[in-house]
Every structure is written in C-alpha cells, then in structure tokens.
Amino acid sequence: MAAIAFDTLKCARRLIAAGIPDQQADVLAELMAEAFVHNVDQLVTKDYLDTRFDAFEQRIERHMDERFTEIDRKFAEVDLRFAEINGKFRLLYWMTGIVIASTTLPALARLFGLG
C-alpha cells in the first residue's frame, strides 16, 4: 500500500536532545516507525474508494436492470391476461345482443301484429 517516510534516526536524535536516554530513544523511534507503517497500511485511499464505489454502482445497476426486466415481464403477462379477458367480454357482448334480439324481435312482431 502507501509508504510513508519516517526517519527513525532523526526521531531518535530529537528524543535524545530532549533528554531521553539513548537506548530508550532508539526503541521509541523504532516503535513509532512500526506504528506509522501499521496505520498507513490501514488507510483507505481515494483510488480504493473509487474502485469500491464503481463496483457497488455496477452491482446496483445490474440488480435494478434485473428488477426492471422482471417488472416488464409481469406487465406483459398482465397485458396478455387483459387481452384474454377483453376477448371474453366481447363474446359476452355479442351473445347478450343475440339473446336480446332473439327475445325482443318476436315480442315486437307479436305486439305490432307482424308475426
């Protein structure tokens, strides 16, 4: 991952100048260097986030495309079902019209003395 420049010698010299014993200053400088390396390895970079967000967006888009495809399929099924029901209603309209005509016309003919 990312590298950080940490000068242990410079750190140890500053610690010694501040009054810390030589051996203790060396150990502290080494520990600080290890801590910085460990913490830098845990940092999240902009490139990493961009990559993760791109992957997430692609997953979301793929998921949404699947849902839209499923919705379109269901609407097509509903449209087909409505077409079937519409055809049945047309048949019922014609049958009702024939029944009305077959009962009304003879009654009208008898009423007006045509039959």
N, C-alpha and C positions, 0 to 999 in steps of 0.2 A: 504494500500500500504506500502511502505517502511517507516521505522521510523528513526528519527534522534535524537540523544541525544543532547539536548541543555539545559545547566544548567543555569536557569534564576537567581538563587541566586548568582552564580559565576559572571555572567554578571553584575548584579546589583552592587555587591561589587566593581568590577573593575571600573564601571562608577562613583560610589561614591568616589573611590580613585582618580579618575581623576578630581574630583571637581564638579560633577553634584549633585544637591540636592537629598536626599534620595527618596522622593516621585517620582520625575521625573525619577530617575534611575530605580525604580521598574516598572514604566509604560513602559519605553523604553525596558527593558528586556522582559516584557510580550509581547509587540508588536513584538519584534524581534522573539520570540518563535512562535507566531502565523504566522508570515511571513514565517519562515522556514518550519513550518508544511504545510502551504498552498503550498509553492513552491515544497516541496518534493512530495506532492500528485500529482503535475503536471509533475513530472519526468517520462520519459519513460525508462523502464528497458530493458536489453538485452533479457530477457525471453519474455517480451511482444512483442518486435520486432520480435523475432524468431517465436513466435506463429502467429503473423500477416503475416509475410513473408511466412510461411508454408501454411496458409490458402489461401494467394494470389497465391502461386505456384499451389496449388491444383485447384483453380478456373481456372487458365490459362491452366493447363494440361487438365482439363475437357473440356474447351472451344476448345482447339486445337484438342482433340480427336473427338469432335462433328464435327468440320470443316473437319478433315481428313475422317471421316465416310461419310460426305456429298460429299466430292470430290470423294471418291471411288465409291459411288452410281452413281454420274453423269458420271464418266468414264465407269462404267458398262453399263449405258444407251447408251452412245456413241458407245461402242463396239458392243452392240446389234444392234444399228442402222446401223453401218458399215457392220455388217454381213448381214443384210437385203439388203442393197444396193449392196453388193458383190454378193448376190444370184441373184438379178435382173440383174446385169451386165452379169453374166454367162448365164442367159436365153437369154439376148440380143445377146451375142456372138454366141450362138447356132442358134438362129433364123436368124442372119445375115449370118452365114455359110450356113444354109439351103437355104436361098434366093439366095446367090451367086452360090451355087451348082446347084440349080434348073434353074437358067438362063444361067449359063456358060456351063454346060454339054450339053444341047440341041444345043446351038450355036456351040460348038466344034464338036458335032456329025454331024451337017449340013456342017460345014466347011471341015471336012475330009470325008464327004460323007458316013457316017455310018448310017445315020438315014433317 
